[in-house]
Amino acid sequence: RNMIHHLLKEELEIAEDHTQFNYLVFMEKYKLKTIADETMVKEEYLNLVG
């Protein structure tokens, strides 16, 4: 979870528009494949932008 948090934070810092974030593209980029990974990505995204 900590790794996903830091990767997401880095991605959002370089992104022009946080509302256009696509978690599927993010998951493919970092080779995240499980449902647990997907859940963590979604939760961390909401924590960072919310």
C-alpha positions, -999 to 999 in steps of 0.1 A, spaced: 0 0 0 28 24 8 44 18 -26 11 25 -43 6 57 -23 39 71 -33 35 61 -70 1 77 -71 13 108 -54 41 111 -80 17 105 -109 -7 131 -96 20 157 -92 30 155 -129 -6 152 -141 -22 183 -156 -57 174 -145 -63 151 -115 -99 145 -126 -87 128 -158 -67 102 -138 -73 67 -152 -65 40 -127 -65 12 -153 -37 30 -172 -18 35 -139 -22 -2 -131 -9 -13 -165 21 11 -162 32 -4 -129 20 -40 -137 -6 -41 -109 -30 -70 -117 -50 -81 -87 -83 -69 -73 -65 -61 -41 -42 -38 -61 -72 -22 -78 -89 -16 -45 -58 0 -30 -52 22 -60 -88 35 -58 -86 41 -20 -53 59 -22 -65 80 -51 -95 91 -31 -73 98 0 -50 120 -20 -75 140 -40 -103 140 -14 
